[in-house]
Amino acid sequence: MQKINITARFTGILIIILIVQSCSQYQRLLKSDDYELKYKRALEYYEEEDYGRAITLLADIIPIYRGTAEARRINYYFAMAHFKNREYTLASHYFKSYVNAFPQSEHAEEFTYLSAYCQYLESPRYSLDQTNTRQAIRELQNFINRYPQSDRVADANERIDELRVKLEKKRFETGKLYLNISDYVAAATTFETMNKDFPDSQYREEAMFLTIKAYYEYAYNSIPQRQEERYNEVIRTYNAFVQRYPDSQYRQDATEMRDRASEVIARFQQREQEQAASINENNHQ
């Protein structure tokens, strides 16, 4: 047992010594002007999956090799090291830079796709800001337009569909939030623009129903002078809803709102007719 403990301690000490030596060698290399050695060690670090050190060394030699035959290879590893190090925002930038600098490279198609794919990976969950999601969709579509015969087109289309679903859900949940806080105009507008922008959305049916509800609540809570025109929006959106979804699970609730809106409108119209008749009667007296 004592021999095992001694061996374990010795092994631990040896590992520590090797780590210290490695760090010391790396620090000396950083201060060195031997760019060929830096290049060689950068590729070795890359193969060892020590991408952080590879990136640091490659960044140091990129200006030195700019315009040389090795520049393309160095920039290839520099971009890929960021990608494999999961630094996706930087990787996307360097993939673009590579394609701009070397448009005829055999890696141009791959890097154009990977730049878009990095944006896809940076797309957050639907409840957060979707700037990266929209950027990813644009870049994936640009890739498809630029390389329509690529084997990666099918994958790009799948990822676009996935990202669009996220935008749909974001818009739909935003509309529901507006409805819950009684901002009925914003809710109705959000639902209607969502259905316009995403006509095949899985949320379309419920969004159309909630549009009716938003307009109904807006009219109900309006001053009497504005209610008739706003209840007409309930009728309009109801008619569009039942035309598209005649057997909807929401039809009964929607119909009840339509009926109440129609009753209010009928009362307003009757009152207007009575007032008009009264005026005519007074004019003839």
C-alpha positions in Angstrom: 0.0 0.0 0.0 2.9 2.4 0.9 4.6 1.6 -2.4 1.4 2.4 -4.3 1.1 5.7 -2.5 4.7 6.6 -3.3 4.1 5.7 -7.0 1.0 7.8 -7.1 2.7 10.8 -5.5 5.6 10.5 -7.9 3.3 10.3 -10.9 1.4 13.4 -9.7 4.7 15.3 -9.2 5.9 14.2 -12.7 2.6 15.5 -14.3 2.9 18.8 -12.6 6.5 19.2 -13.8 5.5 18.4 -17.3 2.7 20.9 -17.2 5.0 23.6 -15.9 7.6 22.8 -18.5 4.9 22.9 -21.2 3.6 26.3 -20.0 7.1 27.6 -19.8 7.9 26.4 -23.3 4.7 28.0 -24.6 5.4 31.3 -22.9 8.9 31.4 -24.4 7.4 30.6 -27.8 5.0 33.5 -27.5 8.0 35.9 -27.0 10.0 34.3 -29.8 10.6 35.8 -33.3 10.9 32.3 -34.8 7.7 32.4 -36.8 8.3 29.1 -38.6 8.4 27.4 -35.2 5.3 29.2 -34.1 3.6 28.1 -37.3 4.7 24.5 -36.7 3.6 24.5 -33.1 0.3 26.2 -33.9 -0.7 23.3 -36.2 0.5 20.8 -33.6 -1.7 22.5 -30.9 -4.6 22.4 -33.4 -4.1 18.6 -34.0 -3.9 18.1 -30.2 -7.2 20.0 -29.9 -5.6 22.8 -27.9 -7.4 25.4 -29.9 -6.8 28.3 -27.6 -3.0 28.1 -28.0 -3.3 27.4 -31.7 -5.4 30.6 -32.1 -3.0 32.7 -30.2 0.0 31.6 -32.2 -1.8 31.8 -35.6 -3.0 35.3 -34.8 0.6 36.2 -34.2 1.9 34.9 -37.5 -1.0 35.9 -39.8 0.5 39.4 -40.5 3.9 37.9 -41.1 2.6 35.5 -43.8 0.1 37.8 -45.4 0.5 37.7 -49.2 2.6 34.5 -49.1 1.7 31.0 -50.4 1.0 29.9 -46.8 -1.5 32.7 -46.0 -4.5 30.7 -47.2 -3.6 27.6 -45.1 -2.9 29.7 -42.0 -6.3 31.5 -42.3 -8.0 28.2 -42.8 -6.8 26.8 -39.5 -7.4 30.2 -37.8 -11.1 30.2 -38.7 -11.5 26.4 -38.0 -9.8 26.7 -34.6 -12.4 29.3 -33.5 -15.2 27.1 -34.8 -13.9 24.1 -32.9 -13.3 26.2 -29.8 -17.0 27.0 -30.0 -16.3 30.7 -30.5 -19.1 30.9 -33.0 -19.5 34.6 -33.4 -15.8 35.0 -34.2 -15.7 31.9 -36.3 -18.5 33.3 -38.5 -16.6 36.5 -38.9 -13.4 34.7 -39.9 -15.1 32.3 -42.2 -16.5 35.3 -44.1 -13.1 37.0 -44.1 -11.5 33.8 -45.5 -14.1 33.6 -48.4 -13.6 37.3 -49.2 -9.9 36.9 -49.2 -9.8 33.6 -51.1 -13.0 33.4 -53.1 -11.6 30.7 -55.4 -10.5 28.4 -52.6 -11.8 24.9 -52.5 -13.1 25.8 -49.0 -15.2 28.8 -50.2 -18.5 26.9 -50.3 -17.8 25.1 -47.0 -16.9 28.3 -45.2 -19.9 30.2 -46.6 -22.1 27.5 -45.1 -20.2 27.4 -41.8 -20.5 31.1 -41.4 -24.2 30.8 -41.6 -24.2 27.7 -39.5 -22.4 29.6 -36.7 -25.2 32.2 -36.7 -27.6 29.3 -36.4 -25.7 28.0 -33.4 -25.9 31.4 -31.8 -29.6 31.7 -32.2 -31.1 31.8 -28.7 -34.3 30.3 -27.3 -37.5 32.0 -28.7 -38.1 34.2 -25.6 -34.9 36.2 -26.1 -33.9 38.7 -28.7 -34.0 37.1 -32.2 -31.4 39.2 -34.0 -29.1 36.3 -34.5 -32.0 34.1 -35.7 -32.9 36.6 -38.4 -29.2 36.9 -39.4 -28.8 33.1 -39.6 -31.9 32.9 -41.9 -30.5 35.6 -44.2 -27.1 33.9 -44.4 -28.4 30.4 -44.9 -30.7 31.8 -47.7 -27.7 33.6 -49.2 -25.8 30.3 -49.2 -28.6 28.6 -51.0 -28.8 31.3 -53.6 -25.1 31.3 -54.1 -24.7 27.5 -54.2 -28.0 26.1 -55.4 -26.5 22.7 -56.4 -24.6 22.2 -53.1 -25.1 19.0 -51.1 -25.6 21.3 -48.1 -28.8 23.0 -49.5 -31.2 20.5 -48.0 -29.5 21.0 -44.6 -29.7 24.8 -44.9 -33.4 24.6 -45.8 -34.1 22.5 -42.7 -32.3 24.9 -40.5 -34.2 27.9 -42.0 -37.5 26.1 -41.3 -36.4 25.4 -37.7 -35.4 29.1 -37.2 -38.6 30.4 -38.8 -40.6 28.3 -36.3 -38.7 30.0 -33.5 -39.6 33.4 -35.0 -43.3 32.3 -35.3 -43.4 31.3 -31.7 -41.7 34.5 -30.6 -44.3 36.5 -32.4 -47.2 34.4 -31.2 -46.1 34.6 -27.6 -45.6 38.3 -27.9 -49.2 38.7 -29.1 -50.4 36.7 -26.2 -48.4 38.8 -23.8 -50.0 42.0 -25.2 -53.4 40.4 -24.8 -52.7 39.5 -21.2 -51.6 43.0 -20.3 -54.7 44.5 -22.1 -52.8 46.1 -24.9 -55.5 45.0 -27.4 -54.4 46.9 -30.4 -50.8 45.7 -30.2 -52.1 42.1 -29.7 -54.3 42.2 -32.7 -51.6 43.8 -34.9 -49.1 41.3 -33.8 -51.3 38.3 -34.5 -52.3 39.7 -37.9 -48.8 40.5 -39.0 -47.6 37.0 -37.8 -50.2 35.3 -40.0 -49.2 37.5 -42.9 -45.5 36.8 -42.5 -46.0 33.1 -41.6 -49.0 32.0 -43.6 -48.4 28.3 -42.9 -47.7 28.8 -39.2 -48.8 26.0 -36.8 -50.1 28.9 -34.6 -52.3 30.4 -37.3 -55.7 29.1 -36.2 -55.3 30.1 -32.6 -53.7 33.4 -33.6 -56.8 34.2 -35.8 -59.1 33.4 -32.9 -57.1 35.6 -30.5 -57.2 38.4 -33.1 -61.0 38.3 -32.8 -60.8 38.3 -29.0 -58.3 41.2 -29.0 -60.6 43.3 -31.2 -63.6 42.3 -29.1 -62.0 43.4 -25.9 -60.8 46.6 -27.5 -64.3 47.4 -28.6 -65.9 46.4 -25.3 -63.5 48.7 -23.4 -63.9 51.7 -25.8 -65.9 54.8 -25.3 -69.4 54.4 -26.8 -68.7 56.8 -29.7 -66.0 54.4 -30.9 -67.5 51.0 -30.2 -69.5 50.5 -33.4 -66.5 50.8 -35.8 -64.4 48.6 -33.4 -67.0 45.9 -33.1 -67.0 45.9 -37.0 -63.4 44.7 -36.7 -64.7 41.7 -34.7 -67.1 40.9 -37.5 -64.4 41.2 -40.1 -61.9 39.0 -38.4 -64.6 36.5 -37.4 -65.7 36.1 -41.1 -62.1 35.5 -42.2 -61.6 33.0 -39.4 -64.6 30.8 -40.1 -63.9 30.9 -43.8 -60.5 29.4 -43.2 -61.4 27.2 -40.2 -65.1 26.3 -40.4 -64.7 23.4 -38.0 -62.3 25.1 -35.5 -62.3 24.1 -31.9 -62.5 27.9 -31.2 -65.6 28.5 -33.4 -68.1 28.5 -30.6 -66.3 31.1 -28.5 -65.6 33.1 -31.6 -69.3 33.0 -32.6 -70.4 34.2 -29.2 -68.1 37.2 -29.5 -69.4 37.8 -33.1 -73.0 37.6 -31.9 -72.5 40.1 -29.0 -70.7 42.4 -31.4 -73.6 42.2 -33.9 -76.1 43.0 -31.1 -74.2 46.1 -30.1 -73.9 47.2 -33.7 -77.6 46.6 -34.3 -78.5 48.7 -31.3 -76.3 51.6 -32.5 -77.8 51.4 -36.0 -81.3 51.3 -34.5 -80.5 54.3 -32.4 -79.2 56.2 -35.4 -82.3 55.3 -37.4 -84.5 56.6 -34.5 -82.5 59.8 -34.3 -82.8 60.3 -38.0 -86.5 59.7 -38.0 -86.9 62.1 -35.1 -85.0 64.8 -37.0 -87.1 64.3 -40.1 -90.3 64.5 -38.0 -89.2 67.7 -36.4 -88.4 69.2 -39.8 -91.9 68.5 -41.1 -93.6 70.1 -38.1 
